[in-house]
Structure formats: C-alpha cells, structure tokens
Amino acid sequence: MDPSILLFIWQTHCIIALLLVLYIIFRVNSNFWLKLAWVLAILFVPFIGSIAYLIIGKKSLEVA
C-alpha cells in the first residue's frame, strides 16, 4: 500500500476526531477536563487517540 494513502487516512481520522470533540464541547454540557483530556490525547497521541475517541470517546462524553 502506498504510504501517502496511509498518511491521508491517518490525517483524516485525526481531523474527524478533533471536529467531533469540538462539536461536543459546544453541544454537550459535560466535564471540561474530560473533553480536554480527549483533545490532548488526539493531539499528542494522534493515531491511538483518534481511534480511541472514535470507538469509546463519544459514549463517555454523552454519559458524563
């Protein structure tokens, strides 16, 4: 597989995860520190952070 395709997929995951966090920050009234932790995880551990947010992050923010 071409490395540029993998880079594009990785960047797309990061952008989608950040947009979802920003959307939820303004829409859902939940814990600020939890949202901040997800943003930092997505920024500093991009691949793992974005995948983890897309799998479990939305559920934990909606419950809080």
Backbone torsions as a table, in degrees:
resi	resn	phi	psi	omega
1	MET	NA	140.7	-178.0
2	ASP	-68.0	131.4	-178.9
3	PRO	-60.8	-29.1	179.9
4	SER	-67.9	-30.7	176.4
5	ILE	-68.8	-41.9	177.5
6	LEU	-63.5	-40.0	177.2
7	LEU	-63.7	-41.8	178.2
8	PHE	-62.5	-43.8	178.9
9	ILE	-63.6	-43.6	179.4
10	TRP	-61.8	-46.3	179.6
11	GLN	-64.7	-38.4	178.7
12	THR	-63.4	-42.9	177.4
13	HIS	-60.8	-43.9	-180.0
14	CYS	-63.9	-43.8	-179.2
15	ILE	-65.4	-44.1	179.5
16	ILE	-63.0	-44.2	-180.0
17	ALA	-63.5	-42.6	178.3
18	LEU	-64.9	-41.3	178.1
19	LEU	-63.9	-38.9	177.8
20	LEU	-65.9	-40.2	177.4
21	VAL	-63.7	-45.7	179.2
22	LEU	-63.0	-38.3	177.3
23	TYR	-62.7	-45.0	-177.9
24	ILE	-71.0	-32.0	178.1
25	ILE	-58.4	-40.9	-177.4
26	PHE	-88.5	-16.9	-175.6
27	ARG	-100.5	-44.5	-174.1
28	VAL	-100.7	134.0	178.7
29	ASN	-91.9	79.7	-180.0
30	SER	-122.8	-175.2	-174.1
31	ASN	-61.2	124.0	-179.5
32	PHE	-62.4	-41.2	-176.4
33	TRP	-66.9	-33.5	176.8
34	LEU	-66.0	-42.8	177.8
35	LYS	-65.2	-42.0	179.2
36	LEU	-62.7	-39.3	177.9
37	ALA	-61.9	-40.8	178.7
38	TRP	-67.0	-40.9	178.1
39	VAL	-62.2	-44.8	179.1
40	LEU	-64.9	-38.0	178.1
41	ALA	-64.3	-41.3	180.0
42	ILE	-67.7	-37.6	-178.5
43	LEU	-75.2	-40.9	-173.4
44	PHE	-95.5	-21.7	176.0
45	VAL	-129.8	69.2	-166.9
46	PRO	-55.6	-49.6	-174.7
47	PHE	-70.2	-51.1	-178.4
48	ILE	-68.0	-41.3	-179.2
49	GLY	-63.6	-43.5	-178.8
50	SER	-70.4	-40.4	177.6
51	ILE	-65.1	-43.5	179.5
52	ALA	-62.9	-41.1	179.1
53	TYR	-64.8	-44.0	-179.1
54	LEU	-65.5	-28.2	-179.5
55	ILE	-86.1	-51.5	-172.7
56	ILE	-119.5	-16.0	-173.1
57	GLY	-66.4	-42.9	-178.1
58	LYS	-62.6	-37.5	-179.7
59	LYS	-67.3	-41.8	-177.4
60	SER	-71.2	-31.6	178.5
61	LEU	-74.8	-33.4	-179.6
62	GLU	-73.5	-31.0	-179.4
63	VAL	-75.5	-36.3	-174.4
64	ALA	-64.9	NA	NA
